[in-house]
């Protein structure tokens, strides 16, 4: 069961995405890499031309008459798709830091300039009382007025800089929010991706109440998903993944976290549901998915039932999130080994 994440947005209209799909499939057919969501994502981005660096490396590889196998495709995915999202977030954060540094420097310079003007005005004000010559007095007053105007200009310039910076900060805030969202949300299903789950779970772990029921993790994996993809195609497989994600989300509540952990595997963190209640929730989700009527194509042909296997583990004091997930994953494998379409509790 794969643990990779996919959080790439595809904003193209249906006609364009259908053409990119055709081109991606044609390219996939020429190379030995297995047909899975990661391979499709790489070739879709190549076909759409939305990732210049990825396209350049693939073109260079093909020009050397090298065929892309699984390891090469996964390397491209990690380098130009997953890492690219993290780079986008880092880039916006760096721009935000530069902007704040510029504002700080501008404000410091203005403070120094205004302080110098104030000192000059103070000196002139202190000496003006001892001046008897009208001409000299007029000159000193003119100098004071000029200094006042200079201070006003400096403050006006700073105000303009701050106003401009406010607009830039809002734009950067929106870009940062978008980049962070893209980095933690699975674009296909709309639920969190693995990174999003890890971040949310880590936060919840810091808020655990020792007197409350221990939270429960559920690992959920589609049964025979590869066979479904092979029989009906990856486009239909994607529809199934979306439907399964929606069924899981509908079956939980409140602060519970649902994430696509990779490929056809999902993870759920039931924050305040005791273990026995979690078993009930997991079985309800399993039964909902198994009972769904799934059709494919415009003809509405019926497809056999889609089922899931589920493993549950209740948090044990002192263990890491990784250890907690591993116990749920082991329970999931026991569900698979016992015939699939069932719920197994770790240690039960």
C-alpha positions in Angstrom: 0.0 0.0 0.0 1.6 3.2 -1.2 2.2 6.1 1.1 2.8 8.8 -1.4 0.7 12.0 -1.6 -0.8 13.8 -4.5 -1.8 17.4 -4.0 -1.7 18.9 -7.5 -4.5 21.2 -8.7 -5.9 20.7 -12.2 -7.9 23.9 -13.1 -8.4 23.1 -16.9 -11.9 22.8 -18.4 -13.2 19.3 -19.1 -12.3 19.4 -22.8 -8.7 20.4 -22.2 -8.3 17.9 -19.4 -9.7 15.1 -21.6 -7.1 15.9 -24.2 -4.3 15.9 -21.6 -5.6 12.6 -20.4 -5.3 11.1 -23.9 -1.8 12.4 -24.3 -0.8 11.2 -20.9 -2.1 7.7 -21.5 -0.4 7.6 -24.9 3.0 8.5 -23.2 2.5 6.0 -20.4 1.9 3.3 -22.9 5.4 3.9 -24.4 7.2 3.5 -21.0 7.6 0.5 -18.6 6.6 2.4 -15.4 3.4 0.8 -13.8 0.1 2.6 -14.4 -0.6 4.2 -11.0 -1.7 7.6 -9.8 1.9 8.8 -9.5 2.8 7.8 -13.1 -0.4 9.4 -14.3 0.3 12.7 -12.4 3.8 12.9 -13.9 2.6 12.3 -17.5 -0.4 14.5 -17.1 1.7 17.4 -16.0 4.1 16.7 -18.9 1.2 16.7 -21.4 -0.3 19.9 -20.0 3.0 21.8 -20.1 2.3 23.3 -16.7 5.6 22.1 -15.3 8.5 23.4 -17.4 11.3 21.8 -15.4 9.6 18.4 -15.4 9.0 18.6 -19.1 12.6 19.6 -19.8 14.0 16.6 -17.8 11.6 14.1 -19.4 12.5 15.5 -22.9 16.2 15.2 -22.1 15.7 11.6 -20.9 13.7 10.6 -24.0 16.2 12.2 -26.3 18.8 9.8 -24.9 16.4 6.9 -25.8 16.0 6.1 -22.1 12.6 4.7 -21.1 11.0 5.8 -17.8 10.6 3.0 -15.3 9.0 3.2 -11.9 12.0 4.5 -9.9 12.7 7.3 -12.4 9.0 8.3 -12.4 8.8 8.4 -8.6 12.1 10.5 -8.6 10.5 13.0 -11.0 7.3 13.1 -8.9 9.2 13.8 -5.7 11.6 16.4 -7.3 9.2 18.4 -9.5 5.8 17.9 -7.9 5.9 17.2 -4.2 9.0 19.3 -3.5 7.7 22.1 -5.8 4.8 22.7 -3.4 7.1 23.0 -0.4 9.4 25.3 -2.5 6.4 27.5 -3.3 5.6 27.9 0.4 9.2 28.6 1.2 9.5 31.2 -1.6 6.4 33.1 -0.4 7.7 33.0 3.2 11.1 34.4 2.0 9.4 37.2 0.1 7.3 38.0 3.2 10.5 38.2 5.2 12.2 40.5 2.7 9.2 42.8 2.6 9.1 43.1 6.4 12.8 43.8 6.5 12.4 46.6 3.9 9.6 48.2 5.9 11.7 48.0 9.1 14.7 49.6 7.2 12.4 52.4 5.8 10.9 53.1 9.2 14.3 53.2 10.9 15.6 55.6 8.2 12.6 57.8 8.6 13.0 57.9 12.4 16.6 59.0 12.0 15.7 61.7 9.5 12.8 63.1 11.5 15.0 63.1 14.6 17.6 65.1 12.8 14.9 67.6 11.6 13.5 67.8 15.2 16.9 68.6 16.6 17.4 71.3 14.0 14.0 72.8 14.8 14.8 72.7 18.5 18.0 74.5 18.0 16.4 77.2 15.9 13.5 77.6 18.4 15.9 78.0 21.3 17.9 80.7 19.5 15.1 82.6 17.9 14.2 84.6 21.2 17.6 86.3 21.1 17.4 87.6 17.6 16.6 91.3 17.1 17.3 91.7 13.4 14.0 91.3 11.5 15.7 89.9 8.4 17.6 87.3 10.4 14.4 86.5 12.3 12.5 85.9 9.0 15.4 83.7 7.8 15.2 81.6 10.9 11.4 81.3 10.7 11.7 80.2 7.0 14.3 77.6 8.0 11.9 76.3 10.7 9.0 76.1 8.3 11.2 74.3 5.7 12.3 71.8 8.4 8.6 71.2 9.3 7.8 70.6 5.6 10.8 68.2 5.4 9.5 66.3 8.4 6.0 66.2 6.8 7.4 64.8 3.5 9.4 62.1 5.4 6.3 61.0 7.3 4.1 61.1 4.2 6.7 58.9 2.4 6.7 56.5 5.2 2.9 56.5 5.2 2.8 55.7 1.5 5.4 52.9 2.0 3.3 51.4 4.8 0.1 51.6 2.7 1.8 49.9 -0.3 3.3 47.3 2.1 -0.1 46.6 3.5 -1.4 45.7 0.0 1.7 43.5 -0.7 1.3 41.8 2.7 -2.3 40.9 2.0 -1.3 39.5 -1.4 1.5 37.5 0.1 -0.7 36.3 2.9 -3.2 35.0 0.3 -0.4 33.3 -1.8 1.1 31.7 1.4 -2.4 30.4 2.4 -2.9 29.0 -1.1 0.6 27.4 -1.2 0.1 25.9 2.3 -3.3 24.6 1.3 -2.0 23.0 -1.8 0.8 21.4 0.2 -1.6 19.7 2.7 -4.7 18.9 0.6 -5.2 16.0 -1.8 -6.5 17.6 -5.0 -8.2 14.4 -6.3 -10.4 13.7 -3.2 -10.4 17.0 -1.4 -9.4 15.5 1.9 -6.0 16.1 3.6 -2.9 14.4 2.2 -0.3 12.6 4.2 1.5 15.8 5.1 -1.7 17.5 6.1 -2.6 14.5 8.3 0.8 14.5 10.0 0.6 18.2 10.8 -2.9 18.0 12.2 -2.2 14.8 14.2 0.9 16.3 15.7 -1.1 19.3 16.8 -3.8 17.1 18.4 -1.2 15.1 20.2 -0.1 18.2 22.0 -3.7 18.7 23.2 -4.5 15.2 24.5 -6.5 15.1 27.8 -5.2 12.1 29.9 -8.6 11.8 31.5 -10.5 11.5 28.2 -10.9 8.4 26.1 -7.8 7.6 24.0 -8.2 8.7 20.4 -8.3 6.0 17.7 -6.6 5.8 14.3 -8.3 3.9 11.4 -6.3 2.8 8.4 -8.7 2.1 5.4 -7.6 0.5 2.2 -9.7 -0.3 -0.9 -9.8 -4.0 -1.7 -8.6 -5.2 -5.1 -8.2 -1.6 -6.3 -5.5 -2.6 -8.8 -7.9 -5.1 -10.5 -10.6 -2.4 -10.6 -8.1 0.0 -12.3 -7.0 -2.7 -14.8 -10.6 -3.6 -15.6 -12.2 -0.2 -15.8 -9.4 2.3 -16.2 -7.8 5.0 -14.0 -10.4 7.6 -14.7 -13.0 5.4 -13.2 -10.6 4.5 -10.4 -10.2 8.2 -9.6 -14.0 8.5 -9.3 -14.1 5.6 -6.9 -11.4 7.2 -4.7 -13.4 10.4 -4.6 -16.6 8.5 -3.7 -14.8 6.6 -1.0 -13.3 9.8 0.5 -16.8 11.3 0.6 -18.2 8.3 2.3 -15.5 8.4 5.0 -15.9 12.1 5.6 -19.7 11.6 5.9 -19.1 8.9 8.5 -17.0 11.0 10.9 -17.7 14.2 12.9 -16.2 17.3 14.6 -12.5 17.5 14.8 -11.9 14.0 13.3 -9.3 14.1 10.5 -9.7 12.3 7.2 -6.7 12.0 4.9 -5.6 10.2 1.7 -2.5 8.5 3.0 -1.3 7.4 -0.4 -2.6 5.6 -3.4 -5.8 3.8 -2.4 -5.2 4.1 1.4 -6.9 6.5 3.7 -6.3 7.3 7.4 -8.8 8.6 9.9 -8.0 10.1 13.3 -11.1 9.8 15.6 -10.2 12.4 18.2 -12.8 11.8 20.9 -14.4 8.5 20.0 -13.7 5.5 22.4 -12.4 2.3 20.8 -15.8 0.5 20.9 -17.4 3.5 19.3 -14.7 3.6 16.7 -15.4 0.0 15.7 -19.1 1.0 15.2 -18.0 4.0 13.1 -15.6 1.9 11.0 -18.2 -0.7 10.3 -20.7 1.9 9.3 -18.2 3.4 6.8 -17.4 -0.1 5.5 -21.0 -1.0 5.1 -21.9 2.3 3.4 -19.1 1.8 0.8 -19.9 -1.9 0.2 -23.6 -1.1 -0.3 -23.1 1.7 -2.8 -24.3 1.1 -6.3 -21.5 2.1 -8.7 -22.0 2.7 -12.4 -19.5 3.5 -15.1 -19.7 5.3 -18.4 -22.7 7.0 -20.0 -24.4 3.6 -20.5 -24.5 3.3 -16.7 -23.1 -0.2 -16.6 -23.2 -1.6 -13.0 -19.8 -2.4 -11.4 -19.4 -5.0 -8.7 -19.3 -3.8 -5.1 -16.3 -1.9 -3.9 -15.2 -2.9 -0.4 -12.6 -1.7 2.1 -10.6 -3.3 4.8 -10.0 -1.4 8.0 -7.5 -1.6 10.9 -8.0 0.3 14.2 -5.6 1.1 17.0 -6.3 3.1 20.2 -3.5 5.4 21.3 -1.2 4.1 23.9 0.6 6.5 26.2 4.2 7.1 25.3 4.1 5.9 21.7 4.9 8.0 18.7 2.4 8.8 16.0 4.5 6.5 13.7 4.2 3.6 16.2 0.5 4.3 16.6 -0.1 4.2 12.8 2.0 1.1 12.4 -0.2 -0.8 14.8 -3.3 0.3 12.9 -1.6 -0.7 9.6 -0.8 -4.1 11.0 -4.4 -4.6 12.0 -5.4 -3.6 8.4 -3.2 -6.3 7.0 -4.9 -8.7 9.3 -8.2 -7.7 7.8 -6.8 -8.3 4.3 -5.5 -11.7 5.3 -8.8 -12.7 6.9 -10.7 -12.2 3.7 -11.1 -8.4 3.3 -14.2 -6.2 3.8 -13.9 -6.3 7.6 -12.6 -4.3 10.6 -9.8 -5.5 12.8 -8.7 -3.9 16.1 -4.9 -3.9 16.9 -4.2 -6.4 19.7 -7.6 -8.0 19.4 
